[in-house]
Amino acid sequence: MKQFAAALFFASTVVAQPFHSMVAYPDIGTYFNQPIQDASVWVPHTVVQWPAGSLPSSCAVQMASRGCQPSQVQVYNVTYSDCDRPWVFCRCETAPVHIGRSADIFGRMPVHMRSMVRHPMIVPNPNGACCCAAPDDGDLMVAGDCPIPTYAHEVGHLIDNRADVFGQDYSSKPAFVNALATDTCSISNYGNTAGRHEEFAEMSIAVLYNINTGLLPAVAPGATTGCFNNQLNLIKTRFGAQYYTYGGTCVGRLPDSPTVPASLRVKVKREHLVGRSGWCRFNQESL
């Protein structure tokens, strides 16, 4: 799926040595976008816009880093029926995606996956669809009309970085390293070449679908059914019931970032925005 590929390969210029010669789903969105959409659970929700004049500080910084000033940011409380506390969404007024669409897609993830996210942000889209997550603070940036698997991939980065030991990627620990090495394939072309953290995030898509349906799409020609089962079963066992299954209510959510005036002048120094969709970090000079 072209849009999903654009999300994952945003600004990418480096290709790592592949983990395997075999890949189960070369372009993972082609195989999972519609099945995950069909299997998703729609959650009733309300969307209420904030009065103009203020926004979360994290939104101010992340939006400014993408050319959207605080005065251009629309802020919404999106309250889902499975959580009594709203998620505070931020949307740049020039972003191509409407708040209603983003609230719907975000809400189709299990509530415990959503609970990993602090602020969903709908950012400007100058270079095509892309998404990124900031594991250190739990924010999720979306540009373009991204499908559920893209959101699941990005939340996969948050689970990887925060769910086991905060700040220590589970994808770098022996259990996952060994599972990947023992498997005979990687989940996707992107996961196969972009590092273990991206393989984990791509696996999150398969875990989300499989743990709720018991199914998986047929693998690509030339791949072997079950070739990534060690990774799949490891993530399901370690994180499946806690994050990837539907049902329950929100727990363990991060506090919202402090509210600041929309008249604030934000100076952001770009520390690095590397070619990995899951890692966008910036140094905040003033707030």
C-alpha atoms as one frame of an Amber mdcrd trajectory, in Angstrom:
protein
   0.000   0.000   0.000   1.628   3.164  -1.254   0.441   5.420   1.543   1.677
   3.066   4.228   5.004   2.687   2.496   5.330   6.457   2.385   4.677   6.578
   6.104   7.371   4.086   6.855  10.031   5.270   4.447   9.613   8.981   5.227
  12.995  10.668   4.826  14.740   7.316   4.819  18.103   7.163   3.150  19.855
   4.323   4.971  19.152   0.637   4.396  20.556  -1.753   6.984  21.764  -5.278
   6.345  18.614  -7.447   6.074  17.874  -9.837   8.919  16.527 -12.530   6.595
  16.384 -13.443   2.932  12.665 -14.206   3.295   9.906 -11.675   4.023   6.334
 -12.646   4.901   4.491  -9.497   3.774   6.735  -7.291   1.594   4.371  -4.294
   1.756   2.550  -4.947   4.999  -0.266  -2.494   4.399  -1.361  -4.362   1.270
  -1.996  -7.442   3.382  -3.359  -5.931   6.599  -5.123  -2.623   5.924  -8.544
  -3.997   5.032  -8.524  -7.024   7.365  -7.648  -4.870  10.368 -10.257  -2.292
   9.397 -12.888  -5.033   9.102 -11.912  -6.574  12.450 -11.647  -3.299  14.346
 -14.112  -2.273  17.033 -15.705   1.147  16.639 -15.959   2.985  19.950 -18.569
   5.741  20.418 -16.925   9.081  21.052 -17.519  12.804  21.230 -15.368  15.597
  19.828 -15.390  19.014  21.512 -13.152  21.836  20.305 -11.351  24.053  22.798
 -11.917  27.791  22.634  -9.136  29.519  20.727  -6.240  30.888  22.747  -4.450
  27.943  24.370  -2.974  24.544  23.596  -0.831  21.819  25.184   2.838  22.763
  25.316   3.915  19.593  23.536   1.584  20.423  20.658   3.080  23.909  20.458
   6.604  22.506  20.122   5.871  19.651  17.758   3.625  21.748  15.523   6.135
  24.606  15.376   8.825  22.150  14.330   6.611  21.353  11.358   5.898  24.937
  10.399   2.569  25.324  12.200   2.536  28.128  14.768   0.598  27.809  18.053
  -2.043  30.265  16.830  -2.777  27.880  13.926  -3.392  24.853  16.135  -6.919
  23.620  16.816  -7.352  21.634  20.037 -10.052  19.046  20.736 -11.164  16.881
  23.626 -12.012  13.469  22.178 -13.789  11.325  24.746 -14.317   7.627  24.027
 -16.911   5.546  25.832 -14.222   3.279  27.307 -12.342   6.092  29.066 -13.727
   8.856  31.266 -10.801  11.144  30.467 -10.558  12.665  26.992  -7.544  12.513
  24.743  -6.447  16.006  23.805  -5.929  16.052  20.034  -4.107  18.877  18.283
  -4.661  19.679  14.616  -2.894  22.257  12.470  -5.481  24.264  10.574  -3.615
  23.500   7.323  -3.542  19.727   7.876  -5.375  17.764   5.178  -7.129  15.347
   7.536 -10.258  16.279   9.490 -10.434  15.712  13.240 -13.401  13.383  12.775
 -11.429  11.002  10.592  -8.435  10.900  12.934 -10.606  10.431  16.022 -12.378
   7.524  14.334  -9.199   5.715  13.254  -7.435   6.296  16.585 -10.499   4.981
  18.399 -10.432   1.722  16.448  -7.307   0.625  18.272  -7.754  -1.218  21.591
  -8.078   1.154  24.517  -4.822  -0.045  26.075  -2.918   0.779  22.888  -4.553
   4.207  22.905  -3.561   4.594  26.546   0.105   4.636  25.519  -0.463   7.887
  23.593  -0.408  11.279  25.282  -1.402  13.687  22.480  -2.430  12.579  18.988
  -1.391  15.375  16.612  -2.618  15.977  13.065   0.282  17.786  11.462   0.841
  19.485   8.073   1.515  17.174   5.173   3.946  18.796   2.717   5.694  15.623
   1.587   3.043  12.937   1.517   1.582  10.718   4.222   3.791   9.974   7.183
   3.510   9.257  10.855   5.923   9.219  13.734   5.847   8.551  17.445   7.932
  10.152  20.176   8.622   7.303  22.606  10.082   9.555  25.286   6.842  11.480
  25.776   4.147   9.361  24.150   3.052  11.801  21.466   1.868  10.579  18.079
   2.181  12.741  14.961   0.053  11.938  11.917   0.298  13.563   8.492  -2.042
  12.310   5.815  -4.956   9.899   5.964  -3.195   7.022   7.707  -5.010   3.682
   8.171  -5.239   1.664  11.390  -2.058  -0.372  10.718  -0.033   2.839  10.545
  -1.335   3.907  13.950  -0.670   0.395  15.285   2.889   0.543  13.970   3.533
   3.845  15.734   1.998   2.720  19.011   4.159  -0.369  18.627   7.158   1.931
  19.046   5.686   3.232  22.297   5.075  -0.297  23.572   8.599  -1.282  22.565
  10.165   1.680  24.358   7.907   2.013  27.396   5.973  -1.152  28.221   8.742
  -3.401  29.562  11.232  -1.001  31.172  10.752   2.679  30.405  13.345   3.889
  27.932  14.732   0.432  27.205  13.614  -0.966  23.877  12.262  -4.475  24.229
  13.319  -5.025  20.620  16.960  -4.724  21.726  16.669  -7.284  24.515  17.772
 -10.909  24.160  14.242 -12.338  24.049  13.292 -10.427  20.914  16.756 -10.568
  19.347  16.717 -14.354  19.706  13.155 -14.684  18.423  14.007 -12.706  15.304
  17.191 -14.706  14.769  15.363 -18.016  15.230  12.596 -17.111  12.799  13.206
 -17.778   9.123  11.717 -14.506   7.885  11.063 -10.906   8.784   7.526  -9.566
   8.819   8.023  -6.956   6.050  10.598  -5.392   3.776  10.735  -2.360   6.037
  11.148  -4.342   9.229  13.776  -6.474   7.536  16.042  -3.547   6.685  15.312
  -0.688   9.104  16.346  -2.175  12.436  14.843  -4.338  15.176  12.751  -1.465
  16.520  10.978  -1.258  13.149  10.583  -5.032  12.943   8.898  -4.892  16.368
   6.606  -2.063  15.256   5.671  -3.937  12.086   5.012  -7.057  14.151   2.584
  -4.994  16.237   0.308  -4.894  13.208   0.272  -8.674  12.915  -0.173  -9.094
  16.677  -3.136  -6.700  16.763  -4.901  -8.608  14.017  -3.996 -12.134  15.098
  -4.712 -11.840  18.806  -8.233 -10.534  18.150  -9.194 -12.810  15.245  -6.964
 -15.868  15.433  -6.129 -15.220  11.792  -3.290 -14.009   9.610  -3.315 -13.142
   5.910  -1.670 -15.658   3.603   2.012 -14.859   3.263   3.566 -13.683   0.022
   4.623 -16.179  -2.633   7.992 -17.617  -1.703   7.483 -17.126   2.030   6.682
 -19.913   4.463   3.584 -19.869   6.642   4.609 -19.421  10.271   8.062 -18.119
   9.411   7.772 -15.267  11.969   5.967 -17.215  14.706   8.698 -16.831  17.313
   8.368 -13.049  17.204   4.581 -13.225  17.017   4.206 -15.547  19.989   6.754
 -13.654  22.069   4.981 -10.313  21.663   1.570 -11.906  22.207   2.767 -13.604
  25.391   4.596 -10.582  26.789   2.280  -7.751  25.735  -0.795  -9.199  24.042
  -3.370  -9.227  26.827  -2.019  -6.001  28.288  -2.163  -3.889  25.130  -3.359
  -5.532  21.929  -6.724  -7.057  22.854 -10.035  -5.220  22.662 -12.085  -4.545
  25.765 -11.529  -2.968  29.146 -11.029   0.658  30.036  -8.097   3.058  29.955
  -5.379   2.666  32.581  -1.947   4.140  33.171  -2.332   7.102  30.858   0.274
   9.842  30.833  -0.729  13.292  32.094  -1.368  15.872  29.407   1.386  18.383
  28.782   0.863  21.798  30.435  -1.430  24.283  28.729   0.240  27.363  27.242
  -1.151  30.448  25.464  -1.469  30.299  21.691   0.342  33.641  21.526   3.518
  31.914  22.721   6.593  32.253  20.535   8.167  28.827  20.284  11.787  28.250
  19.349  12.569  24.695  18.427  15.981  23.355  17.566  15.746  20.225  15.502
  18.013  17.734  17.217  17.505  15.003  14.724  14.735  13.653  12.575  16.205
  10.471  11.227  14.721   8.261   8.566  12.906   6.027  11.020   9.203   6.680
  11.237   9.029   5.967  14.929  11.642   8.358  16.243  11.178  12.109  15.976
  12.875  14.125  18.699  13.475  17.811  19.156  15.275  20.021  21.646  12.924
  22.535  23.176  14.665  25.879  23.646  11.852  27.882  25.186   8.353  27.389
  26.433
